[in-house]
Amino acid sequence: GSEMCIRDRDEGRVENADELQCLAYSALADMAFWSASRAFDAGHAEQCPELLEFASKLRPELRNSQSWRRLQWKRKIGHFSWKVLEPVVSLYRSLRSIGAK
């Protein structure tokens, strides 16, 4: 109904447009980042730079996240090395989380 309309009839623009744009950019940035992460894990590291550049343009603070740093570390050691180390890292995390309880 008319109460669901998000357009501001007085101004002729979307209410909270800046907030909606920010949310949309954030969601797109997250999708691009996780697409890059999945591409790396699937052995398609060549797709990462473009996706990560797009993500960081939309949401620069992503570069300060633990997930970003982890993916950069994985990219530095390479797909093959990561696949060798991944089980060890997973075991370490599991043991660490058990010890933290």
C-alpha positions, 0 to 999 in steps of 0.5 A: 500500500501507500504506506510502504512507499519509500519515495518522499513525495515532497522532495521527489527523492528516496527517503534515506537515500544516502543510508540506502546507498551506503548499505548497498555499497557495503553489501556489494563490497562484501559480495566482491570480497567473498567472491575473491576469497572463494575464487582463491580457494577454488584455484582461480587467484587471477580473479582476486585483484579485480574483485578486491579492488572493486570491494576496497573502492566501495568500502575502504575499511575492508582493508583493515579487517582480519578477513582481508589480511587473511586473504592477503596472506593466503595470496602471498603464500599461493594456492598450493601452499595454502592447500597444504597448510589449511588442515594444520591451520584449521586444527590449530584454530580448533585446539585454540578455541577448545583451550579458550573455553 
